[in-house]
Every structure is written in structure tokens, then in C-alpha cells.
């Protein structure tokens, strides 16, 4: 599936639309799909801010988000210090997507073992 991400950077008064491809339809998403979609949205924000730059490492922390209903579907709205993005619409139940995002973000915050 292809979905749009509307991006507005801080101190700009216009939106830029990025299109993102994800191979799984939203109704079949698992938490791994949600994690990838969130990272793709954050990378789209970075591409608009830093066109032609390298893709940075993406951490799923330090941003505000909400899942909102729109015309029988839902969108994911994200805000970070550099700007905001609204992605979708997605054909998935609002509560289900909201729960998956919560679990993905909580899992990203858990300490992970480091091998030196």
C-alpha cells in the first residue's frame, strides 16, 4: 500500500507531501509493521528537512503522537522538535492501531543488552 505523509516543518507555513510504500495493508498490520511505518514517517520528516542527506538512525522516543479518525479511517499525527507530520488515511480500527503504537514505543524504551 502507498500512503501520504503531510509534513510541516517548524518556521514554515506550507506543507510538503511525501509518499511512502509499505507492503502490508493496515488491517493486517502487526507491531513490526507499525514500528516500520513510524520510522518511515520520521525519516520522511528528516528528508524534507535535510534533502539529499544521509538517512539517520531512528529512535522511537521523544515525539508526541495521536491516532485520529478521518472519514471512516484513521491517521497518525506525529510532532517532533523539527516539525509535524500526518500520515494516512489507514483502514484499521483506531483502538487497535493506538494500542500497537503504545506497545511499540514502550518496547523501544526498554533497555537492551549491549555487547562490547
C-alpha positions in Angstrom: 0.0 0.0 0.0 1.1 3.6 -0.6 0.2 6.3 1.9 0.8 10.1 2.1 2.6 12.0 4.8 1.8 15.7 5.0 4.8 17.4 6.6 5.1 20.9 8.0 8.5 21.9 9.4 8.9 24.5 12.2 9.0 28.1 11.0 7.5 27.1 7.6 3.9 27.9 6.7 3.4 25.3 4.0 3.1 21.5 3.8 5.1 19.0 1.8 3.7 15.7 0.8 5.8 12.6 0.8 4.6 9.2 -0.4 5.6 6.0 1.4 5.2 2.5 0.3 4.5 -0.3 2.8 3.9 -3.8 1.6 1.2 -4.8 4.1 -2.4 -3.5 4.3 -3.2 -1.8 7.6 -5.9 -4.3 8.6 -3.1 -7.0 8.6 -0.5 -4.9 10.5 1.5 -6.4 13.3 3.6 -4.4 15.7 6.6 -4.9 13.4 4.7 -3.1 10.6 3.7 -0.3 13.0 7.3 0.1 14.0 8.4 0.3 10.4 5.7 2.8 9.5 6.5 5.1 12.4 10.2 5.0 11.4 9.3 5.7 7.8 7.2 8.8 8.9 10.1 10.1 11.0 12.5 9.5 8.1 10.2 11.4 5.7 10.3 14.4 8.1 14.1 14.2 8.0 14.2 14.0 4.2 12.1 17.2 4.0 14.3 19.0 6.5 17.6 17.6 5.0 17.1 16.8 1.3 19.9 14.7 -0.1 21.3 13.9 3.3 22.0 10.5 4.7 19.2 8.7 6.5 19.8 8.9 10.2 19.3 6.2 12.8 15.7 6.4 14.0 14.7 6.0 17.7 11.1 5.7 18.6 11.2 8.2 21.5 11.0 11.9 22.1 7.9 12.6 20.0 4.2 13.1 20.5 1.7 11.2 18.5 -2.0 10.5 18.2 -4.3 8.3 16.1 -7.3 10.3 14.9 -10.4 9.2 12.9 -10.9 10.7 9.5 -13.7 9.7 7.1 -14.1 6.2 8.3 -10.3 5.6 8.5 -7.6 6.8 10.8 -4.4 9.0 10.5 -1.3 9.0 12.6 -0.2 12.5 13.6 3.4 13.0 14.9 5.1 16.0 16.4 8.8 16.4 17.0 11.0 19.4 17.5 11.7 19.9 13.8 8.0 19.8 12.8 4.9 17.7 12.4 3.5 15.0 10.1 0.1 13.5 9.4 0.2 10.1 7.7 -2.7 8.1 6.2 -5.5 7.5 6.0 -5.3 3.9 7.1 -8.1 1.3 7.1 -7.6 0.0 10.6 -9.5 0.3 13.9 -8.4 3.4 15.9 -8.1 1.5 19.2 -6.1 -1.4 17.6 -3.6 1.0 16.0 -3.4 3.1 19.1 -2.6 0.0 21.2 0.0 -1.3 18.8 1.8 2.1 18.7 1.8 2.2 22.5 3.3 -1.2 22.7 5.9 -0.4 20.0 7.0 2.8 21.7 7.1 1.1 25.1 9.3 -1.8 23.7 11.6 0.8 22.2 12.1 2.4 25.6 13.2 -0.9 27.3 16.9 -1.2 27.9 18.6 -3.6 25.5 21.7 -5.7 26.2 24.9 -4.2 24.8 27.8 -6.4 23.8 31.2 -4.8 24.0 
